[in-house]
């Protein structure tokens, strides 16, 4: 299967799929190990526990989101950076349902678990720090930017599609408001 780093990456990918579909408590480490092409005991040697694997998956998911923000804003600043990040995030919500589900599972698990809450908050905080830095925007603008992003996340979770909605539907009206001055 390759190097230890490649096996670790395969487990993170398999973990994202299983946790996205079933959450922390519903996902099976056996299914994750099978999906990654390794044994369950080896999975526990890599991560120690299912919760530690979940935390690693969340951390990776948020790091990938940050990398997509960086790639989108590369060479841009101010409002141009915000618009590029918003467009990239909107595209990712449409293109990668697994990342969307993984993100939502991390928020749900954060409600009850302080360790998961800490890792989710740290990763989300990195997104905020980056957006503040690259955009130079004030706190109100950054707060509104992330509020629109969360609303886009909720609409995506409900599988809202602009093509399928009547223009005057509540979802279309909210989505339109998200697109105004990113």
N, C-alpha and C positions, 0 to 999 in steps of 0.2 A: 503494500500500500504506500510505500514511500517513507519519508522522514517523519520523525515525531511531530514536527511542526505541521506537516501535511495532514497527519492523522488528527491532530488537534483541530485544525481548520475544518476537516470533514465532520468532526463531532459537533463543532459549533454550528455548521450548516444544518446538519441533521437535527440538532437540538432546536434550532430556530423553527424548522418546519413542524416538529412535534409539539413544541411549546405554543407556537402560534395557533395550532389547531385545537389543542387540548388544555392549555394552561399549565401552570406549575404542578398542580396536584393531579391533573388528569393525564398528563404525559407519562409514558412508560420509558424507563431507562433502557429496557430491553429493546423496545422499538427504535430508540435513538441509536443504540449500539448497532443493531442490524442495519439500519439505514446508512450508518457511517462505515459499515464493513469491518467492525471490530467486535471484540467480545465485551460483554457487560463488565466483567472484572477489570478489563483494561480501561474502560470508560471511567470506572471509579478510581483507578490509579491516576488517571489524568486530572480528574476534577474533584475527587473526594466524596462528593454527595450530589444528589439531584439538585438541591438548592444551589450549591456552588456552581454547577453547570448552568443553571438558569441565570444566575448572576453574571457569569461569563458571557452568556448569549446576549443578555440585555446590554452589557457593557460594549460588546462588539456591534450590536445593532445601532446603538447611539453613536458609536465611533464612526460607523459607516455613514450615518446621517450627517455627521459633522464633515466628513470627507466630501460628501456630495455638496454640502453648502460651500466648502472651500473651492471645489472645482467650478461650481456655478458662478461664484463671485470673483474668480481669478481675473486679475487685471481691472477690476471694477471697484468703485467705492460709492459711498452715499446712497442715494435713492436707486441708482443703477444696480448696486450690489443687492439691495433688498428685493428689487424686482426679479433679478436673476435667481436669487435663492427661492423666492416664492414660486416662480415658474418651475424650477427644478423639483421642489418639494411636491407641487401639484402633480407633476408628471410621475414622480415616484409613487404617489398614492394610487394612481391609475395603473401603473405598470407592475407593481410588486405587492400583491395582496398579502403575501407572507410577511413582509416587513411591517405592513400596516397592522396585521393581526399580532405580530410580536410586540410592537410598540403598545398596542392596547392591552395586551396581557401583562406587560410590565407595569402599566399604570394600575391595573386591577390588583395585581399582587402587592403593589406598594401600599395599598390601603391597610393591609393586615400585618405586613412584615417589615420591621424597621431596617433590616439589612438590605432588603430589596429596595425599600424606599430610599435609602442612602445612595445606592448605586444609580438608581434612576434619577434622583435629584442631581447627583454629580454630573452625569452625562447630559442631562437637560441644561444644567448650569453652564456647561461648556458650549452648548449651542447658543445660549443667550450671550455669553462672553464674546464669542466669535462675531455674532451679529452686531453687537454693540461696537466692537472694534472696527469691523470692516465698513460699517455704515456710518459711524460717527453720529448716529441718531440719538436723540434724547430718550429718556426713560419712557415717556408716554408713547412715543412712536414705536419703540422696541416692544413695549407691552402690547400695543394694538397689533403689531406685526405677529407676535406669538398667539394672541387671541384669535386672529384670523386663521392662523395655521392650525390651531386646535379645532376651530369650527370646520375647516376643510377636512381634518382628520375624522371628525364625527360624521360629516356628510359622506365621506368615502366609506366609512364603516357601514353606513346604511345603503351602500352601493348606489348612491346618487350619481346619475349621469346626465349631464346637460342635454345630451342628444335625446334622452328618453323622457325628459320632464317638460310639461307645458311651461312656456315662458313665464306665466304668471303664478306658477306654483310657489309655495313657501320656500322650497329647497332652491329653486332657481333665483328667487329674490335674495336669499342669503348668500348663495354662491356669487352672484353678481356683486354684492357688497364686499365680498372678500377680494375681488379683482380690482376694485377701485383703489387707486394709489397705494399699491402694495405696501 
